[in-house]
Amino acid sequence: MQAVRDVGPGGHYLGHPHTLENFERAFFMPKLFDNNSIEQWQAEGSVEITQRALDRAKQLLSDYEEPKLDEGVDEALRDYIARREREIPAVDELNTEY
C-alpha cells in the first residue's frame, strides 16, 4: 500500500523501489517459454515449445538415476506386493456377471 501512496494517481510503479525489489518473484515464467522477439526466435532455429518440452523430457529421462533403496525395505515391499497380488482377484475374475 505504501507504493500506491508513493506513486499516486497517474504515476507508474516501474521505478519504485518496491517494484524493483519484487518484480522477479512476482511473476512466474516457465523455463521452457521463449520470451525473445520473433526475429531472435527465428535466428535461434524457430524451436517450438512442444519440441523444447520433448527435448527437456528426454534430458530428464537420460539424467535419471534410480534412488538406492535399503535392501530390507525393498524385500519387505516385494513381499507385500506378492501377498496383495495373491489376495486381490485377477481382472478376468472381476465383474463376471456383467
Backbone as XML, in Angstrom:
<?xml version="1.0"?>
<chain id="A" units="angstrom">
  <residue number="1" name="MET">
    <atom name="N" x="0.825" y="-1.194" z="0.000"/>
    <atom name="CA" x="0.000" y="0.000" z="0.000"/>
    <atom name="C" x="0.870" y="1.259" z="0.000"/>
  </residue>
  <residue number="2" name="GLN">
    <atom name="N" x="2.043" y="1.154" z="0.580"/>
    <atom name="CA" x="2.912" y="2.328" z="0.614"/>
    <atom name="C" x="3.313" y="2.735" z="-0.800"/>
  </residue>
  <residue number="3" name="ALA">
    <atom name="N" x="3.535" y="1.734" z="-1.668"/>
    <atom name="CA" x="3.890" y="2.047" z="-3.054"/>
    <atom name="C" x="2.764" y="2.802" z="-3.742"/>
  </residue>
  <residue number="4" name="VAL">
    <atom name="N" x="1.529" y="2.439" z="-3.471"/>
    <atom name="CA" x="0.382" y="3.134" z="-4.065"/>
    <atom name="C" x="0.362" y="4.586" z="-3.597"/>
  </residue>
  <residue number="5" name="ARG">
    <atom name="N" x="0.611" y="4.792" z="-2.319"/>
    <atom name="CA" x="0.627" y="6.165" z="-1.798"/>
    <atom name="C" x="1.804" y="6.953" z="-2.389"/>
  </residue>
  <residue number="6" name="ASP">
    <atom name="N" x="2.953" y="6.280" z="-2.515"/>
    <atom name="CA" x="4.136" y="6.960" z="-3.059"/>
    <atom name="C" x="3.948" y="7.380" z="-4.507"/>
  </residue>
  <residue number="7" name="VAL">
    <atom name="N" x="3.382" y="6.493" z="-5.312"/>
    <atom name="CA" x="3.248" y="6.750" z="-6.749"/>
    <atom name="C" x="2.138" y="7.740" z="-7.023"/>
  </residue>
  <residue number="8" name="GLY">
    <atom name="N" x="0.998" y="7.571" z="-6.379"/>
    <atom name="CA" x="-0.122" y="8.484" z="-6.564"/>
    <atom name="C" x="-0.810" y="8.327" z="-7.913"/>
  </residue>
  <residue number="9" name="PRO">
    <atom name="N" x="-1.894" y="9.068" z="-8.121"/>
    <atom name="CA" x="-2.673" y="8.970" z="-9.354"/>
    <atom name="C" x="-1.844" y="9.345" z="-10.577"/>
  </residue>
  <residue number="10" name="GLY">
    <atom name="N" x="-1.961" y="8.558" z="-11.612"/>
    <atom name="CA" x="-1.308" y="8.843" z="-12.881"/>
    <atom name="C" x="0.155" y="8.466" z="-12.930"/>
  </residue>
  <residue number="11" name="GLY">
    <atom name="N" x="0.698" y="7.986" z="-11.835"/>
    <atom name="CA" x="2.107" y="7.611" z="-11.822"/>
    <atom name="C" x="2.305" y="6.169" z="-12.284"/>
  </residue>
  <residue number="12" name="HIS">
    <atom name="N" x="3.554" y="5.744" z="-12.281"/>
    <atom name="CA" x="3.818" y="4.344" z="-12.645"/>
    <atom name="C" x="4.738" y="3.734" z="-11.594"/>
  </residue>
  <residue number="13" name="TYR">
    <atom name="N" x="4.720" y="2.416" z="-11.537"/>
    <atom name="CA" x="5.415" y="1.686" z="-10.490"/>
    <atom name="C" x="6.762" y="1.114" z="-10.936"/>
  </residue>
  <residue number="14" name="LEU">
    <atom name="N" x="7.109" y="1.255" z="-12.194"/>
    <atom name="CA" x="8.298" y="0.585" z="-12.710"/>
    <atom name="C" x="9.580" y="1.009" z="-12.012"/>
  </residue>
  <residue number="15" name="GLY">
    <atom name="N" x="9.678" y="2.260" z="-11.615"/>
    <atom name="CA" x="10.888" y="2.719" z="-10.964"/>
    <atom name="C" x="10.806" y="2.749" z="-9.449"/>
  </residue>
  <residue number="16" name="HIS">
    <atom name="N" x="9.682" y="2.333" z="-8.910"/>
    <atom name="CA" x="9.506" y="2.365" z="-7.462"/>
    <atom name="C" x="10.343" y="1.253" z="-6.807"/>
  </residue>
  <residue number="17" name="PRO">
    <atom name="N" x="10.980" y="1.523" z="-5.683"/>
    <atom name="CA" x="11.805" y="0.509" z="-5.012"/>
    <atom name="C" x="11.069" y="-0.795" z="-4.733"/>
  </residue>
  <residue number="18" name="HIS">
    <atom name="N" x="9.787" y="-0.722" z="-4.403"/>
    <atom name="CA" x="9.017" y="-1.942" z="-4.145"/>
    <atom name="C" x="8.962" y="-2.822" z="-5.383"/>
  </residue>
  <residue number="19" name="THR">
    <atom name="N" x="8.741" y="-2.205" z="-6.538"/>
    <atom name="CA" x="8.696" y="-2.952" z="-7.799"/>
    <atom name="C" x="10.062" y="-3.567" z="-8.085"/>
  </residue>
  <residue number="20" name="LEU">
    <atom name="N" x="11.093" y="-2.788" z="-7.944"/>
    <atom name="CA" x="12.445" y="-3.272" z="-8.233"/>
    <atom name="C" x="12.834" y="-4.425" z="-7.318"/>
  </residue>
  <residue number="21" name="GLU">
    <atom name="N" x="12.390" y="-4.401" z="-6.078"/>
    <atom name="CA" x="12.715" y="-5.458" z="-5.129"/>
    <atom name="C" x="11.916" y="-6.738" z="-5.371"/>
  </residue>
  <residue number="22" name="ASN">
    <atom name="N" x="10.715" y="-6.631" z="-5.965"/>
    <atom name="CA" x="9.798" y="-7.770" z="-6.006"/>
    <atom name="C" x="9.424" y="-8.291" z="-7.386"/>
  </residue>
  <residue number="23" name="PHE">
    <atom name="N" x="9.745" y="-7.592" z="-8.467"/>
    <atom name="CA" x="9.202" y="-7.990" z="-9.763"/>
    <atom name="C" x="9.675" y="-9.368" z="-10.215"/>
  </residue>
  <residue number="24" name="GLU">
    <atom name="N" x="10.896" y="-9.775" z="-9.855"/>
    <atom name="CA" x="11.391" y="-11.079" z="-10.309"/>
    <atom name="C" x="10.670" y="-12.236" z="-9.629"/>
  </residue>
  <residue number="25" name="ARG">
    <atom name="N" x="10.159" y="-11.999" z="-8.426"/>
    <atom name="CA" x="9.440" y="-13.054" z="-7.707"/>
    <atom name="C" x="7.937" y="-12.980" z="-7.926"/>
  </residue>
  <residue number="26" name="ALA">
    <atom name="N" x="7.446" y="-11.882" z="-8.447"/>
    <atom name="CA" x="6.007" y="-11.670" z="-8.551"/>
    <atom name="C" x="5.383" y="-12.389" z="-9.738"/>
  </residue>
  <residue number="27" name="PHE">
    <atom name="N" x="6.173" y="-12.727" z="-10.732"/>
    <atom name="CA" x="5.627" y="-13.338" z="-11.936"/>
    <atom name="C" x="6.307" y="-14.670" z="-12.196"/>
  </residue>
  <residue number="28" name="PHE">
    <atom name="N" x="5.522" y="-15.631" z="-12.627"/>
    <atom name="CA" x="6.058" y="-16.950" z="-12.950"/>
    <atom name="C" x="6.318" y="-17.016" z="-14.445"/>
  </residue>
  <residue number="29" name="MET">
    <atom name="N" x="7.526" y="-17.356" z="-14.827"/>
    <atom name="CA" x="7.875" y="-17.507" z="-16.240"/>
    <atom name="C" x="8.421" y="-18.921" z="-16.420"/>
  </residue>
  <residue number="30" name="PRO">
    <atom name="N" x="7.639" y="-19.812" z="-17.023"/>
    <atom name="CA" x="8.118" y="-21.173" z="-17.224"/>
    <atom name="C" x="9.451" y="-21.194" z="-17.965"/>
  </residue>
  <residue number="31" name="LYS">
    <atom name="N" x="10.328" y="-22.086" z="-17.549"/>
    <atom name="CA" x="11.673" y="-22.140" z="-18.113"/>
    <atom name="C" x="11.685" y="-22.503" z="-19.589"/>
  </residue>
  <residue number="32" name="LEU">
    <atom name="N" x="10.678" y="-23.206" z="-20.065"/>
    <atom name="CA" x="10.656" y="-23.623" z="-21.462"/>
    <atom name="C" x="10.092" y="-22.552" z="-22.395"/>
  </residue>
  <residue number="33" name="PHE">
    <atom name="N" x="9.470" y="-21.532" z="-21.843"/>
    <atom name="CA" x="8.942" y="-20.459" z="-22.680"/>
    <atom name="C" x="10.093" y="-19.680" z="-23.295"/>
  </residue>
  <residue number="34" name="ASP">
    <atom name="N" x="9.869" y="-19.175" z="-24.485"/>
    <atom name="CA" x="10.851" y="-18.345" z="-25.166"/>
    <atom name="C" x="10.281" y="-16.930" z="-25.216"/>
  </residue>
  <residue number="35" name="ASN">
    <atom name="N" x="10.907" y="-16.045" z="-24.492"/>
    <atom name="CA" x="10.405" y="-14.681" z="-24.387"/>
    <atom name="C" x="11.117" y="-13.729" z="-25.338"/>
  </residue>
  <residue number="36" name="ASN">
    <atom name="N" x="11.880" y="-14.278" z="-26.268"/>
    <atom name="CA" x="12.602" y="-13.450" z="-27.239"/>
    <atom name="C" x="11.658" y="-12.910" z="-28.299"/>
  </residue>
  <residue number="37" name="SER">
    <atom name="N" x="12.150" y="-11.968" z="-29.064"/>
    <atom name="CA" x="11.386" y="-11.457" z="-30.195"/>
    <atom name="C" x="11.263" y="-12.568" z="-31.245"/>
  </residue>
  <residue number="38" name="ILE">
    <atom name="N" x="10.336" y="-12.409" z="-32.172"/>
    <atom name="CA" x="10.151" y="-13.404" z="-33.233"/>
    <atom name="C" x="11.422" y="-13.522" z="-34.068"/>
  </residue>
  <residue number="39" name="GLU">
    <atom name="N" x="12.108" y="-12.398" z="-34.271"/>
    <atom name="CA" x="13.339" y="-12.418" z="-35.063"/>
    <atom name="C" x="14.437" y="-13.227" z="-34.353"/>
  </residue>
  <residue number="40" name="GLN">
    <atom name="N" x="14.559" y="-13.030" z="-33.050"/>
    <atom name="CA" x="15.562" y="-13.781" z="-32.275"/>
    <atom name="C" x="15.200" y="-15.268" z="-32.251"/>
  </residue>
  <residue number="41" name="TRP">
    <atom name="N" x="13.909" y="-15.567" z="-32.063"/>
    <atom name="CA" x="13.432" y="-16.953" z="-32.048"/>
    <atom name="C" x="13.765" y="-17.634" z="-33.376"/>
  </residue>
  <residue number="42" name="GLN">
    <atom name="N" x="13.530" y="-16.939" z="-34.487"/>
    <atom name="CA" x="13.842" y="-17.499" z="-35.798"/>
    <atom name="C" x="15.345" y="-17.682" z="-35.974"/>
  </residue>
  <residue number="43" name="ALA">
    <atom name="N" x="16.124" y="-16.722" z="-35.517"/>
    <atom name="CA" x="17.581" y="-16.812" z="-35.638"/>
    <atom name="C" x="18.135" y="-17.995" z="-34.840"/>
  </residue>
  <residue number="44" name="GLU">
    <atom name="N" x="17.450" y="-18.363" z="-33.775"/>
    <atom name="CA" x="17.890" y="-19.473" z="-32.937"/>
    <atom name="C" x="17.281" y="-20.806" z="-33.359"/>
  </residue>
  <residue number="45" name="GLY">
    <atom name="N" x="16.639" y="-20.836" z="-34.534"/>
    <atom name="CA" x="16.153" y="-22.105" z="-35.074"/>
    <atom name="C" x="14.659" y="-22.325" z="-35.041"/>
  </residue>
  <residue number="46" name="SER">
    <atom name="N" x="13.879" y="-21.363" z="-34.570"/>
    <atom name="CA" x="12.410" y="-21.468" z="-34.543"/>
    <atom name="C" x="11.931" y="-22.725" z="-33.821"/>
  </residue>
  <residue number="47" name="VAL">
    <atom name="N" x="12.529" y="-23.016" z="-32.686"/>
    <atom name="CA" x="12.167" y="-24.234" z="-31.955"/>
    <atom name="C" x="10.853" y="-24.012" z="-31.215"/>
  </residue>
  <residue number="48" name="GLU">
    <atom name="N" x="9.848" y="-24.822" z="-31.551"/>
    <atom name="CA" x="8.520" y="-24.716" z="-30.936"/>
    <atom name="C" x="8.553" y="-25.207" z="-29.499"/>
  </residue>
  <residue number="49" name="ILE">
    <atom name="N" x="7.590" y="-24.769" z="-28.702"/>
    <atom name="CA" x="7.508" y="-25.162" z="-27.294"/>
    <atom name="C" x="7.370" y="-26.677" z="-27.144"/>
  </residue>
  <residue number="50" name="THR">
    <atom name="N" x="6.646" y="-27.310" z="-28.057"/>
    <atom name="CA" x="6.483" y="-28.766" z="-27.956"/>
    <atom name="C" x="7.815" y="-29.477" z="-28.137"/>
  </residue>
  <residue number="51" name="GLN">
    <atom name="N" x="8.653" y="-28.979" z="-29.021"/>
    <atom name="CA" x="9.966" y="-29.590" z="-29.224"/>
    <atom name="C" x="10.866" y="-29.329" z="-28.022"/>
  </residue>
  <residue number="52" name="ARG">
    <atom name="N" x="10.806" y="-28.110" z="-27.472"/>
    <atom name="CA" x="11.607" y="-27.821" z="-26.280"/>
    <atom name="C" x="11.182" y="-28.715" z="-25.121"/>
  </residue>
  <residue number="53" name="ALA">
    <atom name="N" x="9.869" y="-28.939" z="-24.987"/>
    <atom name="CA" x="9.363" y="-29.804" z="-23.917"/>
    <atom name="C" x="9.814" y="-31.244" z="-24.130"/>
  </residue>
  <residue number="54" name="LEU">
    <atom name="N" x="9.743" y="-31.728" z="-25.348"/>
    <atom name="CA" x="10.189" y="-33.090" z="-25.646"/>
    <atom name="C" x="11.682" y="-33.243" z="-25.379"/>
  </residue>
  <residue number="55" name="ASP">
    <atom name="N" x="12.473" y="-32.271" z="-25.795"/>
    <atom name="CA" x="13.913" y="-32.309" z="-25.534"/>
    <atom name="C" x="14.192" y="-32.328" z="-24.036"/>
  </residue>
  <residue number="56" name="ARG">
    <atom name="N" x="13.466" y="-31.506" z="-23.286"/>
    <atom name="CA" x="13.660" y="-31.457" z="-21.830"/>
    <atom name="C" x="13.272" y="-32.786" z="-21.182"/>
  </residue>
  <residue number="57" name="ALA">
    <atom name="N" x="12.159" y="-33.378" z="-21.628"/>
    <atom name="CA" x="11.732" y="-34.667" z="-21.080"/>
    <atom name="C" x="12.778" y="-35.741" z="-21.366"/>
  </residue>
  <residue number="58" name="LYS">
    <atom name="N" x="13.310" y="-35.753" z="-22.578"/>
    <atom name="CA" x="14.349" y="-36.727" z="-22.919"/>
    <atom name="C" x="15.595" y="-36.523" z="-22.060"/>
  </residue>
  <residue number="59" name="GLN">
    <atom name="N" x="15.947" y="-35.268" z="-21.814"/>
    <atom name="CA" x="17.110" y="-34.970" z="-20.980"/>
    <atom name="C" x="16.893" y="-35.450" z="-19.548"/>
  </residue>
  <residue number="60" name="LEU">
    <atom name="N" x="15.700" y="-35.194" z="-19.013"/>
    <atom name="CA" x="15.392" y="-35.646" z="-17.661"/>
    <atom name="C" x="15.473" y="-37.166" z="-17.554"/>
  </residue>
  <residue number="61" name="LEU">
    <atom name="N" x="14.948" y="-37.854" z="-18.558"/>
    <atom name="CA" x="14.990" y="-39.317" z="-18.544"/>
    <atom name="C" x="16.414" y="-39.845" z="-18.657"/>
  </residue>
  <residue number="62" name="SER">
    <atom name="N" x="17.228" y="-39.208" z="-19.481"/>
    <atom name="CA" x="18.598" y="-39.689" z="-19.643"/>
    <atom name="C" x="19.449" y="-39.388" z="-18.405"/>
  </residue>
  <residue number="63" name="ASP">
    <atom name="N" x="19.097" y="-38.338" z="-17.664"/>
    <atom name="CA" x="19.844" y="-37.977" z="-16.457"/>
    <atom name="C" x="19.362" y="-38.716" z="-15.208"/>
  </residue>
  <residue number="64" name="TYR">
    <atom name="N" x="18.249" y="-39.440" z="-15.316"/>
    <atom name="CA" x="17.649" y="-40.077" z="-14.146"/>
    <atom name="C" x="18.574" y="-41.129" z="-13.549"/>
  </residue>
  <residue number="65" name="GLU">
    <atom name="N" x="18.681" y="-41.073" z="-12.240"/>
    <atom name="CA" x="19.415" y="-42.094" z="-11.508"/>
    <atom name="C" x="18.454" y="-42.701" z="-10.500"/>
  </residue>
  <residue number="66" name="GLU">
    <atom name="N" x="18.283" y="-44.012" z="-10.594"/>
    <atom name="CA" x="17.369" y="-44.686" z="-9.676"/>
    <atom name="C" x="17.876" y="-44.536" z="-8.250"/>
  </residue>
  <residue number="67" name="PRO">
    <atom name="N" x="17.006" y="-44.093" z="-7.353"/>
    <atom name="CA" x="17.458" y="-43.943" z="-5.967"/>
    <atom name="C" x="17.739" y="-45.308" z="-5.349"/>
  </residue>
  <residue number="68" name="LYS">
    <atom name="N" x="18.723" y="-45.335" z="-4.481"/>
    <atom name="CA" x="19.072" y="-46.575" z="-3.802"/>
    <atom name="C" x="18.067" y="-46.822" z="-2.683"/>
  </residue>
  <residue number="69" name="LEU">
    <atom name="N" x="17.580" y="-48.060" z="-2.625"/>
    <atom name="CA" x="16.610" y="-48.451" z="-1.618"/>
    <atom name="C" x="17.259" y="-49.479" z="-0.709"/>
  </residue>
  <residue number="70" name="ASP">
    <atom name="N" x="17.084" y="-49.290" z="0.576"/>
    <atom name="CA" x="17.613" y="-50.243" z="1.534"/>
    <atom name="C" x="17.134" y="-51.651" z="1.160"/>
  </residue>
  <residue number="71" name="GLU">
    <atom name="N" x="18.031" y="-52.615" z="1.193"/>
    <atom name="CA" x="17.713" y="-53.977" z="0.760"/>
    <atom name="C" x="16.573" y="-54.577" z="1.573"/>
  </residue>
  <residue number="72" name="GLY">
    <atom name="N" x="16.536" y="-54.329" z="2.854"/>
    <atom name="CA" x="15.461" y="-54.843" z="3.704"/>
    <atom name="C" x="14.114" y="-54.239" z="3.351"/>
  </residue>
  <residue number="73" name="VAL">
    <atom name="N" x="14.104" y="-52.940" z="3.081"/>
    <atom name="CA" x="12.864" y="-52.249" z="2.691"/>
    <atom name="C" x="12.388" y="-52.784" z="1.347"/>
  </residue>
  <residue number="74" name="ASP">
    <atom name="N" x="13.323" y="-52.968" z="0.406"/>
    <atom name="CA" x="12.977" y="-53.498" z="-0.911"/>
    <atom name="C" x="12.347" y="-54.884" z="-0.780"/>
  </residue>
  <residue number="75" name="GLU">
    <atom name="N" x="12.940" y="-55.716" z="0.020"/>
    <atom name="CA" x="12.411" y="-57.080" z="0.206"/>
    <atom name="C" x="11.027" y="-57.045" z="0.843"/>
  </residue>
  <residue number="76" name="ALA">
    <atom name="N" x="10.837" y="-56.184" z="1.847"/>
    <atom name="CA" x="9.539" y="-56.071" z="2.504"/>
    <atom name="C" x="8.473" y="-55.582" z="1.523"/>
  </residue>
  <residue number="77" name="LEU">
    <atom name="N" x="8.818" y="-54.629" z="0.679"/>
    <atom name="CA" x="7.861" y="-54.130" z="-0.320"/>
    <atom name="C" x="7.506" y="-55.211" z="-1.342"/>
  </residue>
  <residue number="78" name="ARG">
    <atom name="N" x="8.504" y="-55.947" z="-1.794"/>
    <atom name="CA" x="8.240" y="-57.021" z="-2.762"/>
    <atom name="C" x="7.374" y="-58.113" z="-2.148"/>
  </residue>
  <residue number="79" name="ASP">
    <atom name="N" x="7.600" y="-58.441" z="-0.878"/>
    <atom name="CA" x="6.758" y="-59.421" z="-0.184"/>
    <atom name="C" x="5.321" y="-58.921" z="-0.090"/>
  </residue>
  <residue number="80" name="TYR">
    <atom name="N" x="5.168" y="-57.644" z="0.240"/>
    <atom name="CA" x="3.833" y="-57.049" z="0.340"/>
    <atom name="C" x="3.115" y="-57.106" z="-1.009"/>
  </residue>
  <residue number="81" name="ILE">
    <atom name="N" x="3.808" y="-56.745" z="-2.066"/>
    <atom name="CA" x="3.207" y="-56.762" z="-3.410"/>
    <atom name="C" x="2.792" y="-58.184" z="-3.777"/>
  </residue>
  <residue number="82" name="ALA">
    <atom name="N" x="3.645" y="-59.142" z="-3.530"/>
    <atom name="CA" x="3.329" y="-60.541" z="-3.858"/>
    <atom name="C" x="2.113" y="-61.009" z="-3.065"/>
  </residue>
  <residue number="83" name="ARG">
    <atom name="N" x="2.055" y="-60.678" z="-1.785"/>
    <atom name="CA" x="0.910" y="-61.075" z="-0.960"/>
    <atom name="C" x="-0.376" y="-60.442" z="-1.469"/>
  </residue>
  <residue number="84" name="ARG">
    <atom name="N" x="-0.330" y="-59.153" z="-1.799"/>
    <atom name="CA" x="-1.540" y="-58.472" z="-2.288"/>
    <atom name="C" x="-1.973" y="-59.016" z="-3.648"/>
  </residue>
  <residue number="85" name="GLU">
    <atom name="N" x="-1.022" y="-59.390" z="-4.488"/>
    <atom name="CA" x="-1.382" y="-59.988" z="-5.780"/>
    <atom name="C" x="-2.091" y="-61.320" z="-5.584"/>
  </residue>
  <residue number="86" name="ARG">
    <atom name="N" x="-1.742" y="-62.058" z="-4.541"/>
    <atom name="CA" x="-2.427" y="-63.322" z="-4.247"/>
    <atom name="C" x="-3.813" y="-63.061" z="-3.669"/>
  </residue>
  <residue number="87" name="GLU">
    <atom name="N" x="-3.961" y="-62.010" z="-2.884"/>
    <atom name="CA" x="-5.221" y="-61.716" z="-2.204"/>
    <atom name="C" x="-6.254" y="-61.044" z="-3.102"/>
  </residue>
  <residue number="88" name="ILE">
    <atom name="N" x="-5.807" y="-60.234" z="-4.031"/>
    <atom name="CA" x="-6.720" y="-59.481" z="-4.900"/>
    <atom name="C" x="-7.034" y="-60.343" z="-6.118"/>
  </residue>
  <residue number="89" name="PRO">
    <atom name="N" x="-8.325" y="-60.522" z="-6.454"/>
    <atom name="CA" x="-8.667" y="-61.364" z="-7.604"/>
    <atom name="C" x="-8.151" y="-60.780" z="-8.919"/>
  </residue>
  <residue number="90" name="ALA">
    <atom name="N" x="-7.865" y="-61.656" z="-9.836"/>
    <atom name="CA" x="-7.395" y="-61.234" z="-11.157"/>
    <atom name="C" x="-8.483" y="-60.453" z="-11.867"/>
  </residue>
  <residue number="91" name="VAL">
    <atom name="N" x="-8.090" y="-59.609" z="-12.792"/>
    <atom name="CA" x="-9.036" y="-58.756" z="-13.518"/>
    <atom name="C" x="-10.099" y="-59.590" z="-14.222"/>
  </residue>
  <residue number="92" name="ASP">
    <atom name="N" x="-9.715" y="-60.714" z="-14.822"/>
    <atom name="CA" x="-10.698" y="-61.501" z="-15.554"/>
    <atom name="C" x="-11.687" y="-62.204" z="-14.650"/>
  </residue>
  <residue number="93" name="GLU">
    <atom name="N" x="-11.430" y="-62.219" z="-13.346"/>
    <atom name="CA" x="-12.367" y="-62.808" z="-12.401"/>
    <atom name="C" x="-13.347" y="-61.774" z="-11.860"/>
  </residue>
  <residue number="94" name="LEU">
    <atom name="N" x="-13.083" y="-60.517" z="-12.096"/>
    <atom name="CA" x="-13.960" y="-59.447" z="-11.603"/>
    <atom name="C" x="-15.110" y="-59.208" z="-12.556"/>
  </residue>
  <residue number="95" name="ASN">
    <atom name="N" x="-16.247" y="-58.807" z="-12.026"/>
    <atom name="CA" x="-17.412" y="-58.415" z="-12.821"/>
    <atom name="C" x="-17.813" y="-59.461" z="-13.854"/>
  </residue>
  <residue number="96" name="THR">
    <atom name="N" x="-17.735" y="-60.731" z="-13.500"/>
    <atom name="CA" x="-18.093" y="-61.778" z="-14.460"/>
    <atom name="C" x="-19.588" y="-61.844" z="-14.717"/>
  </residue>
  <residue number="97" name="GLU">
    <atom name="N" x="-20.393" y="-61.265" z="-13.831"/>
    <atom name="CA" x="-21.849" y="-61.316" z="-14.039"/>
    <atom name="C" x="-22.328" y="-60.281" z="-15.037"/>
  </residue>
  <residue number="98" name="TYR">
    <atom name="N" x="-21.492" y="-59.395" z="-15.485"/>
    <atom name="CA" x="-21.929" y="-58.366" z="-16.451"/>
    <atom name="C" x="-21.340" y="-58.644" z="-17.775"/>
  </residue>
</chain>
